[in-house]
Each structure stands twice: as structure tokens, then as C-alpha cells.
């Protein structure tokens, strides 16, 4: 089984910028993608972290990502817009959509911005969180086309993406953030387990014959992932369909389809200003009472405290800032090979 090595945030961030720049990205694009990836590692979501550099540089080499492109506006109204990603990094298109939604909602109380044809946009919660950090409520429906890895409820053919939903709400302190896939887990977590040589917990994937499996390779050899919900997986399936309808088809994008049929992320970001509704100050007073009620719950054996959504990531980030960000040796080996190909210093030589 692979071991882990730790790196400082600054080391992984600088390494990511160097890789992306060497692959042809201008400085602004490289920094936006590096921020996104290494912030995911920092928060404990390694599924969307530094190992994605291998995926992105492969996509650049194959013509799937144009590292120097910029999103363009397809249509725009007072509180709405649709952007075409034009082949650029998904994070660059996602950030542009987020900034536009924030500007429109701040001026008019609400906004909806859709993005068509983006490359992998990374962690959907980042865009909702940036919206909340600007004082607005943010909700993201992130659909995938040509990334079929999840079977419809009752089926075995992988036709749906993991289709995450993310919601962030501003508070008097750190925003509340819920960022969940409508599949039982994120595909990136299966990928990380594969790099690390680990088995999966039961109930996550099926092999190509529709049999339950705990071997990550089975997912990538014609298998499928299950919808969120276990025995109640019809709920995750229903949410996944809603994500395709609102995250893609609503704004003129396409959704679903087997892997290899032309991947793209499509998503909509909905933003709302609390002052256009009950008011930010009144909302925060009500939140304080509500959060205190939640924390007052009797706890199950072994549970020290009741946490709010987003708090585990905040605590993980503080610990990893202090102790370093862990990467499994499988990921480090792949990133070292990438660095050698781009004639950059190895990552492994920069470990803590």
C-alpha cells in the first residue's frame, strides 16, 4: 500500500503554477487553477487536488483544454447570463461566472449565471463559497456531459456524472457550506484510492457485470458508481436528474452520456442577496439561535461535539496549514513524471 508524504501549501501551490505555466497557461489562469486545486487539498478534499494536474496537462496535450482561451458571453440580461467556456480551464470559466453572478446579485438582489461546455470545473463548492464570502447566498448545480460514471437507479450502465450540488450561506462567522455529489461518492475519491492502492468501502461501485465491488480499477474498466442513498438511492438519482436539467439543459448545455463521448461540465450558479429578502442582520440573529439549538443536541457515543456544515473542512485546513498537506506516493510519482516531462524540479525533492 502506498505511503504519504507531506508538503507545505506554498510548495504545492508553486509547483502547480510551474506545471500549468510550462503547459502553456498564462500566469492569471495558472494561479486561478492552482488556487482551486491546492485549496481543495488544504480542505481535505484531495479528490479535487494536485493530482488533477496530470489530468489537465493530458487534456492540454490532447487538445481538450486551450490553456490560453477566455470565456465569452453568449447572452446576458439584467440578472442573468450564459457563458461559453471556449475550451479554457473549467476553473477559469467558473470563476468568471461567479464574479459575474456576484456583481449582478449585489446590484439587483438576485442573479443566475450558466456556463456551457467547460472543462473540469473542480470542486463545485468553491464557487458557492466565493459567493457567500461576498455576503450572498450561492447555489451551484454542476452537470457533466460525456462523463458517464454513475448508473441510473436500478441500472448498471454508467450514463450520469457525479453531478454535485453546492450551497453556501453567509453567517456572522465562516459561511455554511454544503458540497455533495448526487453519487455515493466523488469520482476523484475513487481515483485517489486507486493511486494509493486502497480498496473502497462496500456499496460504492459495481463492476462491468453489475456486481458489487470494492476494487477501484473495476470502476474504470466498464463499471459504474451508485447514486447517493444506498437502499434509498432513488433520492440521489432524482437529484442527479435535477442537476442535469438545471445545471445544463436550462442554459442550453447538454448532459449525460457514456465516458469518452466528449466531456464537458455545465453548471448554473444562483446568487441571492439576504438584504433583498429578510435582511442580513436579521438573518444572522436567527442563525445564532438556530446554530445554538443544533449544537445543544444530545450526542451519540464517541461524538465530542456537533459540527456545522463546513466546519470539518475549516479544521482540516488549519491542521494542514500547520502540519503539511499529505499526498500518497502514487500521486507523487505521477507528478514527478509530469515534472520531468516539463523539465521542472521534482515534487518529491520538495517534501517537508
Secondary structure, DSSP 8 states (H G I E B T S, - for coil): ---EEEE-HHHHHHHHHHHHHHTT--HHHHHHHHHHHHHHHHHT-GGGSTTHHHHHHHHHHTTS--TT---EEEEE-SSEEEEE-TTS-HHHHHHHHHHHHHHHHHHHSEEEEEEEEES----THHHHHHHHHTTEEEEEEEEEEEEE-EE-TT--SEEE----EEEEE--SSS-EEEEE-SBSS-HHHHHHHHHHT----TTSEE-TTS-EE--HHHHHTT-EE-BTTGGGHHHHHHHHHHHHHHHTGGGT---EEETTS--EEEEEEEEEEGGGTT-HHHHHHHHHHHHHHHHTS---TT------TTHHHHHHHHHHHHH-EEEEHHHHHHHHHHHHHTT---SGGG--
